[in-house]
Amino acid sequence: MREGCLPNANKGMVVLIVSVLIQICLGGSMYGWSAYVPALRQAFAFSAFQTNVIFGCTVAFFVFATILGGKWQESWGPRRVALLGSFFYYSGYLLAAFSQGNFYAIFIGIALFSGIAAGLGFVCVMATVPKWFTRNKGFILGVALAGYGGGCAVMANYVQRLFSFDFEILQVFTIVGLSVGSIYFVSSLFLTCPEIECPHAKQASQQPYVFTEYSTLIPLFLGMFTGTFGGLIVSGNLVPIGLNAHFSQEMAVQAITFFAIGNTFGRMMWGHISDKIGWKSIPLCLFMQALSVACLLFPMPLYAFYATTFLVGLQYGGNFVLAPAYLTKRFDDRAVGRLYPLILVGFGIAGFIGPTVGGRIHDIYSTFSYAFVLSVGVALIGTFVTLCMLREKQPKLIQG
């Protein structure tokens, strides 16, 4: 930013706080999905394949919405786009609540509508927060994204508490839609961008990007796909994985909390690591993810199961902060809103393929072991590819 156009620090902190709240709402709706799965199977006889299709397509629609939202927030401002997202959130959960257990209605409500809601809010936060801070952008992005990971723990325990009060699954959808949707709506009202108050910066934001090397984004895309593939299989099936390991349902649900804690701290930790070592943090995170998922192949006591899910969440969350941190260093703050959604397509593909394949493998073999082996192999391939490509690639940007 130009001198005289630096954002007000107090406003920046308000934006950061409401961004965390929005991310908690969105992360809970996506990563807390596993808490609904046993009730859906019991009440409406949903198969593992059906519940994983809903989860996987939620991720796919999430990515699609980030691409649209990344463009819309530049024209309309982040507040309006985030408010639109809250409308989709309300609509999605209420549609699921009145579905009477129909798979297609729940699919449209949760996968389509709430997926769009998550994507619109997510990209608005990611595009807005870095503009308020001039230092340690990787760590700041990690703090904002920590809410997305922490939302999983909040939502899992919230949903579990509602079930403990003998609410049925469709009633839980109603309560979640109204309560969480309201937090999303109110928080969106405070989501503003400093360029709105700075004519020079606003005029500069309208300058187009012209890339001399589009292949710069390829390793980031591949890193996102290979880094989230295994994490999505684990997060989308944590409760069934725990039940397969002969833990009780209550114990298995608590694993969601440990994954969420890892997901939360991983975003801040890897953001800080990115500030220190740069691009090398990306292949390092992928290698650590391969090791973490590999641990699930072995029998383990409950405390080790919790520790492993924490480690998987730790590396999984890192993927989401490493790519935008890299973009802010190589380009500028505006690159996150414009380019990060394209990289998230890798996450969307992983979200559609990973949980669906994991659910199908379980239906066929009654075990997730083969899915874990596949996840480890994918992460190791990503480690090698990103290590080689990022070593050579230097992004170049021309403004014109």
C-alpha positions as a Markdown table, in Angstrom:
| # | Residue | x | y | z |
|---|---|---|---|---|
| 1 | Met | 0.0 | 0.0 | 0.0 |
| 2 | Arg | 1.0 | 3.6 | -0.6 |
| 3 | Glu | 2.0 | 5.9 | 2.2 |
| 4 | Gly | -1.1 | 7.5 | 3.7 |
| 5 | Cys | -3.3 | 4.5 | 2.8 |
| 6 | Leu | -2.2 | 2.2 | 5.6 |
| 7 | Pro | -5.3 | 0.5 | 7.2 |
| 8 | Asn | -6.4 | 1.3 | 10.7 |
| 9 | Ala | -5.0 | -1.3 | 13.1 |
| 10 | Asn | -8.2 | -1.5 | 15.2 |
| 11 | Lys | -10.3 | -2.1 | 12.1 |
| 12 | Gly | -7.8 | -4.7 | 11.0 |
| 13 | Met | -8.2 | -6.6 | 14.3 |
| 14 | Val | -12.0 | -6.4 | 14.0 |
| 15 | Val | -11.8 | -7.9 | 10.5 |
| 16 | Leu | -9.4 | -10.6 | 11.7 |
| 17 | Ile | -11.8 | -11.5 | 14.6 |
| 18 | Val | -14.9 | -11.7 | 12.4 |
| 19 | Ser | -12.9 | -13.7 | 9.8 |
| 20 | Val | -12.1 | -16.3 | 12.4 |
| 21 | Leu | -15.8 | -16.5 | 13.4 |
| 22 | Ile | -16.8 | -17.0 | 9.8 |
| 23 | Gln | -14.2 | -19.6 | 9.3 |
| 24 | Ile | -15.4 | -21.5 | 12.4 |
| 25 | Cys | -18.9 | -21.6 | 11.0 |
| 26 | Leu | -17.7 | -22.8 | 7.6 |
| 27 | Gly | -15.1 | -25.2 | 8.8 |
| 28 | Gly | -17.6 | -26.8 | 11.2 |
| 29 | Ser | -20.2 | -27.3 | 8.4 |
| 30 | Met | -17.6 | -29.1 | 6.3 |
| 31 | Tyr | -15.2 | -31.0 | 8.6 |
| 32 | Gly | -17.8 | -31.7 | 11.2 |
| 33 | Trp | -19.8 | -33.8 | 8.7 |
| 34 | Ser | -18.5 | -37.0 | 10.2 |
| 35 | Ala | -20.6 | -36.3 | 13.3 |
| 36 | Tyr | -23.8 | -36.6 | 11.3 |
| 37 | Val | -22.9 | -39.8 | 9.5 |
| 38 | Pro | -23.9 | -42.4 | 12.2 |
| 39 | Ala | -27.3 | -40.8 | 12.6 |
| 40 | Leu | -27.9 | -40.7 | 8.9 |
| 41 | Arg | -27.0 | -44.3 | 8.5 |
| 42 | Gln | -29.2 | -45.4 | 11.4 |
| 43 | Ala | -32.2 | -43.2 | 10.6 |
| 44 | Phe | -32.3 | -43.5 | 6.8 |
| 45 | Ala | -29.9 | -46.4 | 6.0 |
| 46 | Phe | -27.4 | -44.2 | 4.1 |
| 47 | Ser | -24.4 | -46.2 | 2.9 |
| 48 | Ala | -20.8 | -45.2 | 3.4 |
| 49 | Phe | -20.7 | -44.4 | -0.3 |
| 50 | Gln | -23.7 | -42.0 | 0.0 |
| 51 | Thr | -22.4 | -40.1 | 3.0 |
| 52 | Asn | -18.9 | -39.8 | 1.4 |
| 53 | Val | -20.5 | -38.5 | -1.9 |
| 54 | Ile | -22.2 | -35.8 | 0.1 |
| 55 | Phe | -19.0 | -34.8 | 1.8 |
| 56 | Gly | -16.9 | -35.0 | -1.3 |
| 57 | Cys | -19.3 | -33.0 | -3.4 |
| 58 | Thr | -19.5 | -30.4 | -0.7 |
| 59 | Val | -15.8 | -29.9 | -1.2 |
| 60 | Ala | -16.2 | -29.7 | -4.9 |
| 61 | Phe | -18.9 | -27.1 | -4.8 |
| 62 | Phe | -16.9 | -25.2 | -2.2 |
| 63 | Val | -14.0 | -24.8 | -4.7 |
| 64 | Phe | -16.4 | -23.8 | -7.5 |
| 65 | Ala | -17.8 | -21.1 | -5.2 |
| 66 | Thr | -14.3 | -19.8 | -4.3 |
| 67 | Ile | -13.6 | -19.2 | -8.0 |
| 68 | Leu | -16.8 | -17.2 | -8.5 |
| 69 | Gly | -16.5 | -15.5 | -5.1 |
| 70 | Gly | -12.9 | -14.5 | -5.8 |
| 71 | Lys | -14.1 | -12.5 | -8.8 |
| 72 | Trp | -17.3 | -11.2 | -7.2 |
| 73 | Gln | -15.6 | -9.9 | -4.1 |
| 74 | Glu | -13.5 | -7.6 | -6.2 |
| 75 | Ser | -16.6 | -6.0 | -7.8 |
| 76 | Trp | -19.1 | -6.2 | -5.0 |
| 77 | Gly | -16.8 | -6.1 | -2.0 |
| 78 | Pro | -16.3 | -9.0 | 0.5 |
| 79 | Arg | -19.2 | -8.0 | 2.7 |
| 80 | Arg | -21.9 | -8.5 | 0.1 |
| 81 | Val | -20.5 | -11.8 | -1.1 |
| 82 | Ala | -20.1 | -13.2 | 2.4 |
| 83 | Leu | -23.8 | -12.2 | 3.1 |
| 84 | Leu | -24.8 | -14.0 | 0.0 |
| 85 | Gly | -22.9 | -17.0 | 1.4 |
| 86 | Ser | -24.9 | -16.8 | 4.7 |
| 87 | Phe | -28.1 | -17.0 | 2.7 |
| 88 | Phe | -27.0 | -20.2 | 1.0 |
| 89 | Tyr | -26.0 | -21.6 | 4.5 |
| 90 | Tyr | -29.5 | -20.9 | 5.9 |
| 91 | Ser | -31.2 | -22.4 | 2.8 |
| 92 | Gly | -29.0 | -25.5 | 2.7 |
| 93 | Tyr | -29.5 | -26.6 | 6.2 |
| 94 | Leu | -33.2 | -25.8 | 6.2 |
| 95 | Leu | -33.7 | -27.8 | 3.0 |
| 96 | Ala | -31.9 | -30.7 | 4.6 |
| 97 | Ala | -34.1 | -30.3 | 7.7 |
| 98 | Phe | -37.3 | -30.6 | 5.7 |
| 99 | Ser | -36.0 | -33.4 | 3.4 |
| 100 | Gln | -37.7 | -36.2 | 5.3 |
| 101 | Gly | -34.5 | -38.2 | 4.8 |
| 102 | Asn | -34.5 | -38.0 | 1.0 |
| 103 | Phe | -30.9 | -38.5 | -0.1 |
| 104 | Tyr | -31.2 | -36.0 | -3.1 |
| 105 | Ala | -32.7 | -33.3 | -0.9 |
| 106 | Ile | -30.0 | -33.6 | 1.7 |
| 107 | Phe | -27.4 | -33.7 | -1.1 |
| 108 | Ile | -28.7 | -30.4 | -2.6 |
| 109 | Gly | -29.0 | -28.8 | 0.8 |
| 110 | Ile | -25.6 | -29.8 | 2.3 |
| 111 | Ala | -23.4 | -30.5 | -0.6 |
| 112 | Leu | -24.6 | -27.8 | -3.0 |
| 113 | Phe | -25.9 | -25.0 | -0.9 |
| 114 | Ser | -23.7 | -25.3 | 2.2 |
| 115 | Gly | -20.7 | -26.0 | -0.1 |
| 116 | Ile | -21.4 | -22.7 | -2.0 |
| 117 | Ala | -21.8 | -20.9 | 1.3 |
| 118 | Ala | -18.5 | -22.2 | 2.6 |
| 119 | Gly | -16.7 | -21.2 | -0.7 |
| 120 | Leu | -18.0 | -17.7 | -0.8 |
| 121 | Gly | -17.2 | -16.9 | 2.8 |
| 122 | Phe | -13.8 | -18.6 | 2.7 |
| 123 | Val | -12.5 | -16.7 | -0.3 |
| 124 | Cys | -13.7 | -13.4 | 1.0 |
| 125 | Val | -11.8 | -13.9 | 4.2 |
| 126 | Met | -8.6 | -15.1 | 2.4 |
| 127 | Ala | -8.7 | -12.1 | 0.0 |
| 128 | Thr | -9.4 | -9.5 | 2.7 |
| 129 | Val | -7.3 | -10.4 | 5.8 |
| 130 | Pro | -3.8 | -10.0 | 4.2 |
| 131 | Lys | -4.6 | -6.5 | 3.0 |
| 132 | Trp | -4.9 | -5.3 | 6.6 |
| 133 | Phe | -1.4 | -6.5 | 7.7 |
| 134 | Thr | 2.0 | -5.7 | 6.4 |
| 135 | Arg | 4.1 | -8.3 | 8.3 |
| 136 | Asn | 4.2 | -12.0 | 8.9 |
| 137 | Lys | 1.4 | -12.6 | 6.3 |
| 138 | Gly | 1.8 | -16.4 | 6.5 |
| 139 | Phe | 1.2 | -16.4 | 10.2 |
| 140 | Ile | -1.8 | -14.0 | 9.9 |
| 141 | Leu | -3.3 | -16.1 | 7.2 |
| 142 | Gly | -2.7 | -19.1 | 9.5 |
| 143 | Val | -4.6 | -17.3 | 12.4 |
| 144 | Ala | -7.6 | -16.6 | 10.1 |
| 145 | Leu | -7.6 | -20.1 | 8.8 |
| 146 | Ala | -7.2 | -21.6 | 12.3 |
| 147 | Gly | -10.9 | -20.8 | 12.7 |
| 148 | Tyr | -11.7 | -23.1 | 9.8 |
| 149 | Gly | -9.9 | -26.0 | 11.4 |
| 150 | Gly | -11.2 | -25.2 | 14.9 |
| 151 | Gly | -14.8 | -25.1 | 13.6 |
| 152 | Cys | -14.5 | -28.9 | 13.2 |
| 153 | Ala | -14.1 | -29.4 | 16.9 |
| 154 | Val | -16.7 | -26.9 | 17.8 |
| 155 | Met | -19.3 | -28.3 | 15.4 |
| 156 | Ala | -18.6 | -32.0 | 16.3 |
| 157 | Asn | -19.1 | -31.3 | 20.0 |
| 158 | Tyr | -22.1 | -29.1 | 19.3 |
| 159 | Val | -23.8 | -31.7 | 17.2 |
| 160 | Gln | -22.9 | -34.5 | 19.7 |
| 161 | Arg | -24.5 | -32.4 | 22.5 |
| 162 | Leu | -27.7 | -31.9 | 20.4 |
| 163 | Phe | -27.9 | -35.7 | 19.9 |
| 164 | Ser | -27.4 | -36.2 | 23.6 |
| 165 | Phe | -30.6 | -34.2 | 24.2 |
| 166 | Asp | -32.5 | -36.7 | 22.0 |
| 167 | Phe | -32.9 | -34.4 | 19.0 |
| 168 | Glu | -33.3 | -36.3 | 15.7 |
| 169 | Ile | -31.0 | -35.7 | 12.8 |
| 170 | Leu | -33.4 | -33.5 | 10.9 |
| 171 | Gln | -34.0 | -31.4 | 14.0 |
| 172 | Val | -30.3 | -31.0 | 14.4 |
| 173 | Phe | -30.0 | -29.7 | 10.8 |
| 174 | Thr | -32.6 | -27.1 | 11.7 |
| 175 | Ile | -30.9 | -25.9 | 14.9 |
| 176 | Val | -27.4 | -25.8 | 13.2 |
| 177 | Gly | -28.7 | -24.0 | 10.2 |
| 178 | Leu | -30.4 | -21.2 | 12.3 |
| 179 | Ser | -27.8 | -20.8 | 15.0 |
| 180 | Val | -24.6 | -21.1 | 13.0 |
| 181 | Gly | -26.1 | -19.3 | 10.0 |
| 182 | Ser | -26.9 | -16.3 | 12.2 |
| 183 | Ile | -23.3 | -16.1 | 13.4 |
| 184 | Tyr | -22.1 | -16.3 | 9.8 |
| 185 | Phe | -24.6 | -13.5 | 8.8 |
| 186 | Val | -23.7 | -11.1 | 11.6 |
| 187 | Ser | -19.9 | -11.6 | 11.2 |
| 188 | Ser | -20.2 | -10.9 | 7.5 |
| 189 | Leu | -21.5 | -7.4 | 8.2 |
| 190 | Phe | -18.1 | -6.4 | 9.6 |
| 191 | Leu | -16.0 | -7.9 | 6.8 |
| 192 | Thr | -14.5 | -4.9 | 5.0 |
| 193 | Cys | -11.5 | -4.2 | 2.8 |
| 194 | Pro | -9.1 | -1.3 | 3.3 |
| 195 | Glu | -9.0 | -0.5 | -0.4 |
| 196 | Ile | -12.6 | 0.8 | 0.0 |
| 197 | Glu | -11.2 | 3.6 | 2.1 |
| 198 | Cys | -8.2 | 4.3 | -0.2 |
| 199 | Pro | -8.9 | 5.5 | -3.7 |
| 200 | His | -5.3 | 5.0 | -4.8 |
| 201 | Ala | -5.3 | 1.4 | -3.6 |
| 202 | Lys | -8.7 | 0.7 | -5.1 |
| 203 | Gln | -7.6 | 2.1 | -8.5 |
| 204 | Ala | -4.4 | -0.1 | -8.3 |
| 205 | Ser | -6.5 | -3.2 | -7.5 |
| 206 | Gln | -8.2 | -2.9 | -10.9 |
| 207 | Gln | -4.9 | -3.3 | -12.7 |
| 208 | Pro | -4.9 | -6.7 | -14.6 |
| 209 | Tyr | -2.4 | -9.4 | -14.1 |
| 210 | Val | -0.4 | -10.8 | -17.0 |
| 211 | Phe | 1.7 | -13.9 | -16.3 |
| 212 | Thr | 4.7 | -14.8 | -18.3 |
| 213 | Glu | 4.8 | -18.3 | -16.9 |
| 214 | Tyr | 1.4 | -20.0 | -16.1 |
| 215 | Ser | 3.2 | -23.2 | -15.1 |
| 216 | Thr | 4.2 | -21.4 | -11.9 |
| 217 | Leu | 0.8 | -22.4 | -10.4 |
| 218 | Ile | 1.2 | -26.1 | -11.3 |
| 219 | Pro | 3.3 | -27.2 | -8.3 |
| 220 | Leu | 1.0 | -25.3 | -6.0 |
| 221 | Phe | -2.0 | -27.0 | -7.5 |
| 222 | Leu | -0.4 | -30.5 | -7.3 |
| 223 | Gly | 0.7 | -29.8 | -3.7 |
| 224 | Met | -2.9 | -28.9 | -2.8 |
| 225 | Phe | -4.3 | -32.0 | -4.4 |
| 226 | Thr | -1.7 | -34.5 | -3.0 |
| 227 | Gly | -1.6 | -32.8 | 0.4 |
| 228 | Thr | -5.4 | -32.9 | 1.0 |
| 229 | Phe | -6.2 | -36.2 | -0.6 |
| 230 | Gly | -5.4 | -38.4 | 2.4 |
| 231 | Gly | -6.5 | -35.8 | 5.0 |
| 232 | Leu | -10.0 | -35.7 | 3.4 |
| 233 | Ile | -10.3 | -39.5 | 3.5 |
| 234 | Val | -9.4 | -39.4 | 7.2 |
| 235 | Ser | -11.5 | -36.4 | 8.1 |
| 236 | Gly | -14.6 | -37.6 | 6.2 |
| 237 | Asn | -14.5 | -41.0 | 7.8 |
| 238 | Leu | -13.0 | -40.4 | 11.3 |
| 239 | Val | -16.0 | -41.9 | 13.2 |
| 240 | Pro | -16.2 | -45.0 | 11.0 |
| 241 | Ile | -12.4 | -45.4 | 11.2 |
| 242 | Gly | -12.6 | -45.3 | 15.0 |
| 243 | Leu | -15.5 | -47.8 | 15.0 |
| 244 | Asn | -13.5 | -50.2 | 12.8 |
| 245 | Ala | -10.6 | -49.9 | 15.3 |
| 246 | His | -13.2 | -51.2 | 17.9 |
| 247 | Phe | -13.5 | -47.9 | 19.8 |
| 248 | Ser | -16.9 | -46.8 | 21.0 |
| 249 | Gln | -18.8 | -44.2 | 19.0 |
| 250 | Glu | -18.2 | -41.6 | 21.7 |
| 251 | Met | -14.5 | -42.2 | 21.6 |
| 252 | Ala | -14.5 | -42.1 | 17.8 |
| 253 | Val | -16.4 | -38.8 | 17.8 |
| 254 | Gln | -13.7 | -37.3 | 20.1 |
| 255 | Ala | -11.2 | -38.1 | 17.4 |
| 256 | Ile | -12.8 | -35.3 | 15.3 |
| 257 | Thr | -11.8 | -32.9 | 18.1 |
| 258 | Phe | -8.1 | -34.0 | 17.9 |
| 259 | Phe | -8.1 | -33.8 | 14.1 |
| 260 | Ala | -9.6 | -30.3 | 14.4 |
| 261 | Ile | -7.1 | -29.2 | 17.0 |
| 262 | Gly | -4.3 | -30.3 | 14.7 |
| 263 | Asn | -6.0 | -28.7 | 11.7 |
| 264 | Thr | -6.2 | -25.4 | 13.7 |
| 265 | Phe | -2.7 | -25.3 | 15.0 |
| 266 | Gly | -1.2 | -26.7 | 11.8 |
| 267 | Arg | -2.4 | -23.6 | 9.9 |
| 268 | Met | -0.6 | -21.2 | 12.3 |
| 269 | Met | 2.4 | -23.5 | 12.7 |
| 270 | Trp | 3.0 | -24.0 | 8.9 |
| 271 | Gly | 2.2 | -20.3 | 8.3 |
| 272 | His | 5.1 | -19.4 | 10.6 |
| 273 | Ile | 7.3 | -22.1 | 9.0 |
| 274 | Ser | 6.5 | -20.6 | 5.6 |
| 275 | Asp | 7.6 | -17.2 | 6.8 |
| 276 | Lys | 10.9 | -18.7 | 7.9 |
| 277 | Ile | 11.9 | -21.2 | 5.1 |
| 278 | Gly | 9.6 | -20.2 | 2.2 |
| 279 | Trp | 8.8 | -22.7 | -0.6 |
| 280 | Lys | 10.6 | -25.6 | 1.1 |
| 281 | Ser | 7.7 | -25.8 | 3.7 |
| 282 | Ile | 5.4 | -27.2 | 1.0 |
| 283 | Pro | 7.3 | -30.5 | 0.2 |
| 284 | Leu | 8.2 | -30.8 | 3.9 |
| 285 | Cys | 4.5 | -30.6 | 4.9 |
| 286 | Leu | 3.6 | -33.2 | 2.2 |
| 287 | Phe | 6.3 | -35.6 | 3.5 |
| 288 | Met | 5.1 | -35.3 | 7.1 |
| 289 | Gln | 1.5 | -35.9 | 5.9 |
| 290 | Ala | 2.6 | -39.2 | 4.3 |
| 291 | Leu | 4.2 | -40.3 | 7.6 |
| 292 | Ser | 1.2 | -39.3 | 9.6 |
| 293 | Val | -1.3 | -41.2 | 7.5 |
| 294 | Ala | 1.0 | -44.3 | 7.4 |
| 295 | Cys | 0.6 | -44.6 | 11.2 |
| 296 | Leu | -3.1 | -45.4 | 10.8 |
| 297 | Leu | -2.1 | -48.7 | 9.1 |
| 298 | Phe | -1.0 | -50.1 | 12.5 |
| 299 | Pro | -3.1 | -51.2 | 15.4 |
| 300 | Met | -2.9 | -48.7 | 18.3 |
| 301 | Pro | -4.4 | -47.9 | 21.6 |
| 302 | Leu | -6.8 | -45.0 | 22.0 |
| 303 | Tyr | -4.3 | -42.3 | 23.0 |
| 304 | Ala | -2.1 | -43.2 | 20.0 |
| 305 | Phe | -5.2 | -43.0 | 17.7 |
| 306 | Tyr | -5.9 | -39.5 | 19.0 |
| 307 | Ala | -2.3 | -38.5 | 18.6 |
| 308 | Thr | -2.2 | -39.8 | 15.0 |
| 309 | Thr | -5.4 | -38.0 | 14.0 |
| 310 | Phe | -3.9 | -34.8 | 15.5 |
| 311 | Leu | -0.8 | -35.2 | 13.3 |
| 312 | Val | -2.9 | -35.9 | 10.2 |
| 313 | Gly | -4.9 | -32.7 | 10.9 |
| 314 | Leu | -1.7 | -30.8 | 11.6 |
| 315 | Gln | -0.2 | -31.4 | 8.2 |
| 316 | Tyr | -3.6 | -31.2 | 6.4 |
| 317 | Gly | -4.3 | -27.7 | 7.7 |
| 318 | Gly | -0.9 | -26.6 | 6.6 |
| 319 | Asn | -1.7 | -27.1 | 3.0 |
| 320 | Phe | -4.3 | -24.3 | 3.0 |
| 321 | Val | -2.0 | -21.6 | 4.4 |
| 322 | Leu | 1.2 | -22.6 | 2.5 |
| 323 | Ala | -0.2 | -21.8 | -1.0 |
| 324 | Pro | -1.6 | -18.3 | -0.2 |
| 325 | Ala | 1.6 | -17.5 | 1.8 |
| 326 | Tyr | 3.6 | -18.4 | -1.2 |
| 327 | Leu | 1.4 | -16.2 | -3.4 |
| 328 | Thr | 1.7 | -13.1 | -1.2 |
| 329 | Lys | 5.5 | -13.4 | -1.2 |
| 330 | Arg | 5.9 | -14.0 | -4.9 |
| 331 | Phe | 3.1 | -11.6 | -6.1 |
| 332 | Asp | 1.1 | -9.4 | -3.8 |
| 333 | Asp | -2.0 | -9.4 | -1.6 |
| 334 | Arg | -4.4 | -9.3 | -4.5 |
| 335 | Ala | -3.0 | -12.5 | -5.9 |
| 336 | Val | -4.7 | -14.5 | -3.1 |
| 337 | Gly | -8.2 | -13.5 | -4.2 |
| 338 | Arg | -7.5 | -14.0 | -7.9 |
| 339 | Leu | -5.2 | -17.0 | -7.9 |
| 340 | Tyr | -5.8 | -19.0 | -4.8 |
| 341 | Pro | -9.2 | -20.3 | -6.0 |
| 342 | Leu | -7.5 | -21.8 | -9.0 |
| 343 | Ile | -5.1 | -23.7 | -6.7 |
| 344 | Leu | -8.1 | -24.8 | -4.6 |
| 345 | Val | -9.4 | -26.7 | -7.6 |
| 346 | Gly | -6.8 | -29.3 | -6.6 |
| 347 | Phe | -8.5 | -29.5 | -3.2 |
| 348 | Gly | -11.9 | -29.8 | -4.9 |
| 349 | Ile | -10.7 | -32.7 | -7.0 |
| 350 | Ala | -9.2 | -34.4 | -4.0 |
| 351 | Gly | -12.4 | -33.8 | -2.1 |
| 352 | Phe | -14.5 | -35.5 | -4.8 |
| 353 | Ile | -12.2 | -38.4 | -5.4 |
| 354 | Gly | -10.7 | -39.0 | -1.9 |
| 355 | Pro | -13.7 | -39.5 | 0.4 |
| 356 | Thr | -15.7 | -41.3 | -2.4 |
| 357 | Val | -12.8 | -43.7 | -3.1 |
| 358 | Gly | -12.3 | -44.2 | 0.6 |
| 359 | Gly | -16.0 | -45.0 | 1.2 |
| 360 | Arg | -16.1 | -47.4 | -1.8 |
| 361 | Ile | -13.0 | -49.2 | -0.6 |
| 362 | His | -14.6 | -49.6 | 2.9 |
| 363 | Asp | -17.8 | -50.9 | 1.4 |
| 364 | Ile | -15.9 | -53.5 | -0.6 |
| 365 | Tyr | -13.2 | -54.6 | 1.8 |
| 366 | Ser | -14.7 | -53.5 | 5.2 |
| 367 | Thr | -11.4 | -51.7 | 6.0 |
| 368 | Phe | -9.8 | -48.4 | 5.3 |
| 369 | Ser | -6.2 | -49.8 | 5.1 |
| 370 | Tyr | -6.1 | -49.8 | 1.4 |
| 371 | Ala | -7.3 | -46.2 | 1.3 |
| 372 | Phe | -4.5 | -45.3 | 3.7 |
| 373 | Val | -1.9 | -46.9 | 1.5 |
| 374 | Leu | -3.2 | -45.0 | -1.5 |
| 375 | Ser | -3.1 | -41.8 | 0.5 |
| 376 | Val | 0.5 | -42.3 | 1.6 |
| 377 | Gly | 1.6 | -43.0 | -2.0 |
| 378 | Val | -0.2 | -39.8 | -3.3 |
| 379 | Ala | 1.5 | -37.6 | -0.6 |
| 380 | Leu | 4.9 | -39.0 | -1.4 |
| 381 | Ile | 4.4 | -38.3 | -5.1 |
| 382 | Gly | 3.4 | -34.8 | -4.2 |
| 383 | Thr | 6.5 | -34.4 | -2.0 |
| 384 | Phe | 8.8 | -35.3 | -4.9 |
| 385 | Val | 7.0 | -33.3 | -7.6 |
| 386 | Thr | 6.8 | -30.1 | -5.5 |
| 387 | Leu | 10.4 | -30.4 | -4.3 |
| 388 | Cys | 11.6 | -30.6 | -7.9 |
| 389 | Met | 9.3 | -28.0 | -9.5 |
| 390 | Leu | 9.4 | -25.3 | -6.8 |
| 391 | Arg | 13.2 | -25.5 | -6.7 |
| 392 | Glu | 13.2 | -24.3 | -10.3 |
| 393 | Lys | 10.1 | -22.1 | -10.6 |
| 394 | Gln | 10.3 | -18.4 | -9.9 |
| 395 | Pro | 7.0 | -16.6 | -10.5 |
| 396 | Lys | 7.1 | -13.6 | -12.7 |
| 397 | Leu | 4.5 | -10.9 | -12.8 |
| 398 | Ile | 4.0 | -8.0 | -15.2 |
| 399 | Gln | 1.3 | -5.4 | -14.5 |
| 400 | Gly | -0.1 | -3.7 | -17.5 |
